């Protein structure tokens, strides 16, 4: 019983960390794409 509980907690913690890491990665990806879009907009404004 105790062993199963420990395994369950380990799995839960692992999933939690995976979700948090994915959320952070998505945020940084969004920021990068936004920065690229802003740069493209600025470049277009310069050429016009």
MMTF fields as JSON, N, C-alpha, C and O atoms, coordinates in Angstrom:
{
  "mmtfVersion": "1.0.0",
  "mmtfProducer": "UNKNOWN",
  "numBonds": 191,
  "numAtoms": 192,
  "numGroups": 48,
  "numChains": 1,
  "numModels": 1,
  "chainsPerModel": [1],
  "groupsPerChain": [48],
  "chainIdList": ["A"],
  "bondAtomList": [4, 2, 8, 6, 12, 10, 16, 14, 20, 18, 24, 22, 28, 26, 32, 30, 36, 34, 40, 38, 44, 42, 48, 46, 52, 50, 56, 54, 60, 58, 64, 62, 68, 66, 72, 70, 76, 74, 80, 78, 84, 82, 88, 86, 92, 90, 96, 94, 100, 98, 104, 102, 108, 106, 112, 110, 116, 114, 120, 118, 124, 122, 128, 126, 132, 130, 136, 134, 140, 138, 144, 142, 148, 146, 152, 150, 156, 154, 160, 158, 164, 162, 168, 166, 172, 170, 176, 174, 180, 178, 184, 182, 188, 186],
  "bondOrderList": [1, 1, 1, 1, 1, 1, 1, 1, 1, 1, 1, 1, 1, 1, 1, 1, 1, 1, 1, 1, 1, 1, 1, 1, 1, 1, 1, 1, 1, 1, 1, 1, 1, 1, 1, 1, 1, 1, 1, 1, 1, 1, 1, 1, 1, 1, 1],
  "groupList": [{"groupName": "UNK", "atomNameList": ["N", "CA", "C", "O"], "elementList": ["N", "C", "C", "O"], "formalChargeList": [0, 0, 0, 0], "bondAtomList": [1, 0, 2, 1, 3, 2], "bondOrderList": [1, 1, 2], "singleLetterCode": "X", "chemCompType": "L-PEPTIDE LINKING"}],
  "groupTypeList": [0, 0, 0, 0, 0, 0, 0, 0, 0, 0, 0, 0, 0, 0, 0, 0, 0, 0, 0, 0, 0, 0, 0, 0, 0, 0, 0, 0, 0, 0, 0, 0, 0, 0, 0, 0, 0, 0, 0, 0, 0, 0, 0, 0, 0, 0, 0, 0],
  "groupIdList": [1, 2, 3, 4, 5, 6, 7, 8, 9, 10, 11, 12, 13, 14, 15, 16, 17, 18, 19, 20, 21, 22, 23, 24, 25, 26, 27, 28, 29, 30, 31, 32, 33, 34, 35, 36, 37, 38, 39, 40, 41, 42, 43, 44, 45, 46, 47, 48],
  "secStructList": [7, 2, 2, 2, 2, 2, 2, 2, 2, 2, 2, 2, 2, 2, 2, 2, 2, 2, 2, 2, 2, 2, 2, 2, 2, 2, 2, 2, 2, 2, 2, 2, 2, 2, 2, 2, 2, 2, 2, 2, 2, 2, 2, 2, 2, 2, 2, 7],
  "xCoordList": [0.831, 0.0, 0.863, 0.638, 1.852, 2.716, 3.477, 3.608, 3.978, 4.753, 3.901, 4.363, 2.656, 1.759, 1.525, 1.491, 1.365, 1.124, 2.323, 2.159, 3.523, 4.742, 4.837, 5.148, 4.57, 4.624, 3.606, 3.899, 2.411, 1.359, 1.807, 1.609, 2.409, 2.857, 3.937, 3.929, 4.877, 5.961, 5.381, 5.791, 4.428, 3.816, 3.102, 3.214, 2.362, 1.622, 2.57, 2.319, 3.664, 4.645, 5.259, 5.434, 5.588, 6.192, 5.25, 5.671, 3.959, 2.975, 2.859, 2.809, 2.816, 2.7, 3.862, 3.657, 5.089, 6.255, 6.212, 6.592, 5.752, 5.659, 4.687, 4.961, 3.549, 2.545, 3.105, 2.942, 3.766, 4.331, 5.387, 5.405, 6.261, 7.314, 6.706, 7.18, 5.656, 5.012, 4.392, 4.495, 3.748, 3.122, 4.183, 3.973, 5.314, 6.384, 6.935, 7.192, 7.117, 7.626, 6.662, 7.081, 5.362, 4.366, 4.418, 4.33, 4.561, 4.615, 5.817, 5.699, 6.984, 8.182, 8.025, 8.469, 7.394, 7.159, 6.236, 6.483, 5.172, 4.249, 4.996, 4.811, 5.847, 6.606, 7.507, 7.597, 8.167, 9.064, 8.283, 8.721, 7.135, 6.358, 5.84, 5.802, 5.437, 4.968, 6.105, 5.904, 7.3, 8.451, 8.733, 9.02, 8.651, 8.891, 7.845, 8.171, 6.581, 5.505, 5.731, 5.574, 6.103, 6.362, 7.506, 7.441, 8.549, 9.69, 9.247, 9.637, 8.441, 7.953, 7.124, 7.269, 6.26, 5.434, 6.312, 6.066, 7.342, 8.239, 8.98, 9.132, 9.438, 10.147, 9.229, 9.66, 7.967, 7.017, 6.811, 6.763, 6.69, 6.49, 7.689, 7.531, 8.881, 10.086, 10.083, 10.44, 9.682, 9.725, 8.649, 8.829, 7.532, 6.445, 6.803, 6.025],
  "yCoordList": [-1.206, 0.0, 1.252, 2.177, 1.271, 2.447, 2.681, 3.815, 1.591, 1.7, 2.284, 3.147, 1.817, 2.335, 3.824, 4.583, 4.239, 5.653, 6.495, 7.56, 6.009, 6.742, 6.865, 7.936, 5.772, 5.795, 6.783, 7.529, 6.791, 7.708, 9.153, 9.978, 9.46, 10.834, 11.229, 12.346, 10.307, 10.606, 10.907, 11.867, 10.086, 10.304, 11.649, 12.398, 11.953, 13.217, 14.407, 15.352, 14.354, 15.449, 15.592, 16.705, 14.458, 14.49, 15.15, 15.991, 14.764, 15.354, 16.85, 17.651, 17.223, 18.638, 19.44, 20.496, 18.929, 19.641, 19.72, 20.738, 18.655, 18.657, 19.731, 20.443, 19.847, 20.848, 22.252, 23.112, 22.486, 23.813, 24.165, 25.283, 23.213, 23.461, 23.779, 24.673, 23.048, 23.278, 24.671, 25.37, 25.071, 26.396, 27.483, 28.457, 27.32, 28.324, 28.368, 29.445, 27.194, 27.148, 27.847, 28.597, 27.594, 28.225, 29.734, 30.453, 30.23, 31.679, 32.28, 33.308, 31.635, 32.165, 32.105, 33.012, 31.041, 30.938, 32.057, 32.679, 32.314, 33.396, 34.718, 35.519, 34.944, 36.195, 36.317, 37.385, 35.234, 35.263, 35.587, 36.415, 34.947, 35.201, 36.63, 37.275, 37.134, 38.521, 39.481, 40.447, 39.208, 40.056, 40.035, 41.074, 38.86, 38.756, 39.546, 40.247, 39.435, 40.169, 41.671, 42.413, 42.118, 43.545, 44.006, 45.079, 43.188, 43.539, 43.64, 44.573, 42.692, 42.721, 43.979, 44.627, 44.323, 45.526, 46.766, 47.643, 46.836, 47.994, 48.067, 49.147, 46.924, 46.897, 47.372, 48.11, 46.947, 47.379, 48.885, 49.561, 49.412, 50.856, 51.626, 52.701, 51.082, 51.757, 51.826, 52.854, 50.735, 50.702, 51.602, 52.14, 51.767, 52.591, 54.063, 54.927],
  "zCoordList": [0.0, 0.0, 0.0, -0.781, 0.885, 0.981, -0.322, -0.783, -0.91, -2.151, -3.272, -4.018, -3.394, -4.432, -4.241, -5.209, -2.994, -2.689, -3.127, -3.721, -2.831, -3.205, -4.721, -5.241, -5.428, -6.897, -7.443, -8.377, -6.863, -7.304, -7.129, -8.02, -5.982, -5.711, -6.707, -7.226, -6.978, -7.926, -9.305, -9.957, -9.749, -11.067, -11.1, -12.071, -10.024, -9.962, -10.058, -10.805, -9.294, -9.301, -10.691, -11.186, -11.321, -12.659, -13.659, -14.453, -13.618, -14.536, -14.271, -15.204, -12.986, -12.622, -13.207, -13.805, -13.031, -13.56, -15.078, -15.656, -15.731, -17.194, -17.663, -18.63, -16.978, -17.356, -17.164, -18.03, -16.033, -15.757, -16.806, -17.32, -17.121, -18.109, -19.468, -20.169, -19.843, -21.136, -21.179, -22.187, -20.083, -20.025, -20.181, -20.905, -19.509, -19.614, -21.031, -21.569, -21.637, -23.01, -23.962, -24.844, -23.775, -24.645, -24.507, -25.503, -23.259, -23.043, -23.754, -24.419, -23.615, -24.265, -25.785, -26.489, -26.294, -27.739, -28.206, -29.24, -27.446, -27.8, -27.84, -28.757, -26.834, -26.772, -27.998, -28.603, -28.358, -29.519, -30.787, -31.587, -30.979, -32.193, -32.197, -33.245, -31.019, -30.948, -31.3, -32.036, -30.77, -31.082, -32.582, -33.176, -33.19, -34.636, -35.405, -36.363, -34.987, -35.662, -35.532, -36.502, -34.326, -34.126, -35.027, -35.626, -35.117, -35.96, -37.419, -38.121, -37.875, -39.255, -39.5, -40.536, -38.556, -38.701, -38.803, -39.631, -37.954, -37.977, -39.305, -39.876, -39.795, -41.079, -42.204, -43.09, -42.168, -43.195, -43.12, -44.147, -41.894, -41.728, -42.267, -42.845, -42.08, -42.572, -44.095, -44.672, -44.747, -46.208, -46.808, -47.9, -46.103, -46.655, -46.521, -46.924]
}
